[in-house]
Amino acid sequence: MTVTVLLHVLAAEGPKDANIWNPTIIGILTVVSAVGLFCGSVYLLLGTNLGGRLGFLVAIAGLSGFMLLLATLWWTAGSSGIDPPHGRSPQWKVVEVVNAPSESKIPAVRTIDKKGEALKSEGLTNIKPAIDAAIVPATSLNGETPPEHPFATLGYAASTDYLADFPGFQSWIVGGGTKNLFWHDAQYAAIEICSVKENSIPPVCDPLLATHYVILEHDLGTLRQPVVIYWFMSLGLLIVSLLGLHWWEKDERERKKAALTPVPTSGS
């Protein structure tokens, strides 16, 4: 406990800006200290009473069983207020910017105007932020080099320089849905955008400039993936530890059986 408290005190007194010491090394040392404190103390107690090998097997079986129950609770908790580990959230990602859907490299997008579903204005609510983040150049914060946006080639300096919801806009969405229970069909969207006419209030499209189509793919994310990984890892470790206990018991029976077997004497 003293080591963990000392590490957190050092972290609190360290530099305000992130560096290799804080939080990287501090975080690693905190995890190692916590595992050594809690798991190590249990193993020490079991090892002094059951022996090193049996104590280790019992400690690993208990830990893996606890982790399996915890991962199961994470998996089935739903909206009960328990906050399990999370992966990436579902989001739309820009994959192309073309003059027309027929120019796309994705076969499903080339016929999206015929096979897709027309996207209404309210459907752009969740897609517009992804377009802004892709086609508008990033700004520098605190003098740092901004990340490069490969699709920021249309000359828009801000999200107000273009419109995605204007009279007569044509946008579609295609795909999605479950395939073979565990997989999903890819889902794409083609959003028509136009450049805003200078000094126009309210903003309107510039009729002298051509419109473009932003092609997006829906990334379903990995929200439950960490929980699934923890569950299967805990299950595998529990099975291995129980097998170890079973093999130890068989060996112990063989040793007791060998000790009870009478040894023939020379006079018999």
WOHU-V619998 format. One line per field, one symbol per residue. psi: psi as a letter, one per 20 degrees, with the letter a starting at -180 (. if undefined). A space follows every 50 residues. Layout:
psi=???
This chain:
psi=hhggggghghhhiaqhqqahgojfhggghgggggghgghhhghgghhihi qgghhgggggggghgghggghhgghjhckiipnrqqbqqqqqpphqorhq hiiqiphhhhkhigirppprgiiigihghhggigipqqqppkjqpqqpoi jmjijpiriiirpinrpjqoqrqqarrqpkgirqqqpqpoppqqqppqkp orprqoiiqqrrpppqpooialgighggghghgggghggghhgghghggg hhghghhhhipppprhi.
